[in-house]
Amino acid sequence: MSIPFSIPCVAFFGRTFDEYMRMFAIDEAFLRGKRVLDCPSGPDGFVAESAARGLDVIGCDPMFNLEPEAAHARAKKDIEETLAVAIGNADSPRFRDPDAFARTKYEALARFITDYAAGRGTRYVAASLPTLPFADRRFDLVLASHFLFCYADVREGGMMTGSPFDLDFHLRSIEEIARVCAGEMRFVPTHGMQQPPQRHPFLQSAIERLHALGFNTRLQPSTYDDGFLPLVDVLVATRS
Ligand SMILES: C[S@@+](CC[C@H](N)C(=O)[O-])C[C@H]1O[C@@H](n2cnc3c(N)ncnc32)[C@H](O)[C@@H]1O
């Protein structure tokens, strides 16, 4: 088994609308008519592009307390630093295509920055798990990517050294996301950062908590691959 890749803090970058479709195994028709929460959103292109298409999507992220210029600078720094780590780990089976990885992050950031100032406080809401500033069952669909599971400690299947995001944090966050969800939640990734990929060590506890909260769960295949972390499947939880 190779030495796990690790970074010291949560990276503030996001993904494009098309990447969201592939990550979550959904399409635009699936989103239409639904009240959607992107949690956390990061500086992604998904919220901006959804607004342009007339979809009802809100993104939340702790970094949305930043002014546009500061958010842009922080995202640029985080992409550059992650890319440097990627290039430094070029022999890792995880980093097959660092350039493709960076290209889509910059594309998403460019789309985000065209929309962030106009949408701040409405479709971009500052919020930090495990507490969300939304009413019970406010959303029909919640999409949760690349924060939960990813940023657990390296020793617990994640990629963060000294992570504060332990199992208890994950379960409280999942419970909070469930509180604001009237219909369905989708979570990625479901696998840990080790090679070869294995089910994330928190996944089974997360599924059990979702069942206790009254959700049915299934794992649906995902074809997403950004040159770093190819997804295997999506955890789909639906209110029963
Ligand atoms: C790599 S980004 C993922 C963004 C996007 N969903 C995607 O898949 O590209 C991780 C995000 O988690 C956010 N984050 C950090 N701490 C958080 C917390 N306690 N609650 C919610 N989001 C958090 C960061 O600000 C960052 O934007």
The ligand as an ORCA input file, in Angstrom:
! r2SCAN-3c Opt
* xyz 0 1
  C     -12.648     20.891     -1.933
  S     -13.995     21.956     -1.512
  C     -15.385     21.084     -2.198
  C     -16.255     22.009     -2.990
  C     -17.198     21.368     -3.985
  N     -18.339     20.769     -3.332
  C     -16.500     20.374     -4.883
  O     -16.805     19.176     -4.885
  O     -15.594     20.803     -5.588
  C     -14.189     21.720      0.243
  C     -14.952     22.886      0.851
  O     -15.278     22.593      2.209
  C     -15.392     23.839      2.850
  N     -15.408     23.659      4.323
  C     -14.392     23.729      5.206
  N     -14.832     23.536      6.456
  C     -16.179     23.344      6.380
  C     -17.217     23.118      7.346
  N     -16.981     23.008      8.652
  N     -18.478     22.996      6.884
  C     -18.749     23.055      5.561
  N     -17.807     23.276      4.622
  C     -16.545     23.404      5.017
  C     -14.210     24.631      2.318
  O     -14.344     26.020      2.507
  C     -14.180     24.199      0.849
  O     -14.805     25.125      0.014
*
